[in-house]
Amino acid sequence: MNGRWTSGRDLDGFRRKDRARRREEGDAVPVSGILGDYLRRSSLGQALLPGSAEFTAAWKEVAGPFAERCEPRKWESGILWVEVRDPGWKFELRWKLPALAEGLRARGIGVREIRIR
């Protein structure tokens, strides 16, 4: 502290820098990180997956024109259930299911299979 007057603000700054260098038990951790990790591992998180922003963005990117006509409804044990109301689009989608599943897996979403409701 170089022999000069040190204010409380300076001390707080030193403490913050010191704590940032070493993590201690009980330190604050962002809730989004904790919740995100928990939801990715838990069955609750898997059930909520089709509603998550991360999944929605990946689905729109992978599904392309099908994204507007197909709605992901349910996630169960790695199986994504998609609802398609138009029989023509349902027929077209059947041929694209393996490619869609592979595209989602490439984006970090652990889908084993996609099925149509």
N, C-alpha and C positions, 0 to 999 in steps of 0.2 A: 504494500500500500504506500510505498515510497515516501513516508514521513509527512505526507500532506493530509489535510483534513478529509475524512471520508464520511460522506453522508449516508443516511439510511438507504437512499435510492441506489447509491453505489454498491453498498453491501448486498442489497437484493439482487442487483445485476450480477455480482460475483457468485452469489449462491445459485442463481438460475443457470449460469454457465457451468458451474461445477456439477449441478444435478443433471444437466443435459448430457454431460460427458459420461455419467454413470447412472444407470437405471437402478432404482431401489424398489424393494417390495413396498407396495402401497402407493407408488407413483400413479399419477393420473394417466389413463390410456383412453384414446378416443372411443366413444361408445359405438360409433359406426363400425370400427374394426372388430370389436368384440361381438357385436350383434351379427355382423356379416359372416364372421367365422362360424358362429353358433348356428346360424340359419343354413349355411352351406352343409354343415355336418348333420343337422337334425332332421327328423322326419317332418317336423313342422315346416322347416325351410323348404324342403322338397315339395310339400303340398302347396306352398305359396309361390313357388318358382314361376309359373306362367304369368303371375301378376307383377313380377319384379321388373324394374326398369332395365336392368342388365339383360334379362331374358328377352324382353320386348324388343330392344334394339337389335339383339342378335337374330331374333326370329324375322324381323322386317328385312334385315340384310340378307339372310340366307334364303328366305322364302320368295323374295321378289314379288312378282305379280300375285302369287298365291296368298301373300300376307293379308291382302284386302278381302279375300273371299274365304279364308280359313281362320278359325279362331281356336287357339290353344285353350283347352278347357280344364284339363286335369293332368296331374303328374303323379304317378304311382309306381314306385320301385323301378325307376329308370325308364318307364314307359310314358310317353307323352301322348295324350289323347287329344285329337284335333277334330273340331266340329266343322263340317262342310255342308251347307244347305243345298247347293246347286248340284244335281246329279252329274252334269257335264264336268264341272270342276272336280268333283269327287273322283270321277274316272281318270282325269288327267293327273290328279295328285297321287294316285296309287303308284304310278310309274316313277314318281319323284321322291318317294319316302326315304329310300336308302341314301340318296344324295343330301336330302335335308338333314337327316340324322348325322351324317358325316360332317356337314357344315357346322352344325351346332356343337358337335364334339370338338371340332377344330377351334371353336371360340370359347372352349372351357366349360361347356355345359354337358354334364355327363348323361346324355340320353342314350339308352340302349336301343330303343325302338320307338317308332312313331306309328300310332294306329288311328284309324278314322272312326268317328262315332256316327 
